[in-house]
Amino acid sequence: MRRILVAVALMVGAVALTPGSPAQALYQCPQNYMCLHTWYADQAHTVWRGSFSINCEGTSLRLGQQNGYLVYSQQPCNGGPPIED
């Protein structure tokens, strides 16, 4: 029993000390908006890596990898002009 506790303690310590990758915060999608987060592999935004979208019904979809150069855009669900950041 003591060996098991020591092994568990070592595993927990190893996981706690392992550096994680930095998290990239997502923009909040306002109510009654469609929002799109798009990641690119390069600064010129020519190589798509992944995306995270939220539609007007609140359904979200993740595709590809969410890291790299982020472009965020949102558009009102009532058909107004898109807003890009």
N, C-alpha and C positions, 0 to 999 in steps of 0.2 A: 504494500500500500504506500509506503514511504517513497519508493522508487517512482511510482506513478505520479505522486504529488510533485516530486522534484522535476520529473520530465515535463509535466504540465506547466510548472512555474518557469522553466527554461524556455518553453515554446512561447508562452505569453510574453516573456521578456524580449525574446528575439523579434516577435511581431511588433512590439511597442517601439523597439529601437530601429526598425527598418524604415528608412526614409521613404515617404510616399511622393507621388508626383504632385506638383502644385495644382490645386483645383482652380478652374476658371469659372468665375461667377457668371451666371446667365442673367440677362436683362429680364425684368418682370414684364409679363404681357398684360396690358391693361384690359379691363372688361370691355367687350364689344370690339375687340381688335383681333386681327390675324397677325401672328408674329413668326418671324423666321430668323434663326441663328444659322449662319453658314460659315464653315471653317474652310480655309484654303491652306495649301502647303507652302505657298510663297507669298511674299509681300505684294506682288502685282495682282494677286487674286485670279490667277489663271489656272491653277490646279486645285480642283475641288477635293476636299477630304471628307466632309460630312456635314450633316445638318440636323437641326432640331426645330420642329415647327409645331405651332398650336393654331388650330383653326377656330372659326367663330363659335363652334359648338363646345370648345374646350378640349377637343381630342388632340393628343400630342403624338408625334412620330419622330423617332430617332433613326438616322441613317449614317453609315460610315463611322468615321472617327471624329470625336469632338475635341480636337486640339489643333493648334496652329494659329493662323491669322483669322480672327473672328470679324464677321460683318453681320450687323443686326438690322433688321427692317421690320416695320409694322405697318398695317393698313387697316383703317376703320372697316368694320363689317358692313357699314351702310354705303360703301362704295366711294369714300373720299379718297384724296390723293395719298400715296404711300409716303411714309416717313422713314428715312434711312439714317443710321448713325455710324 
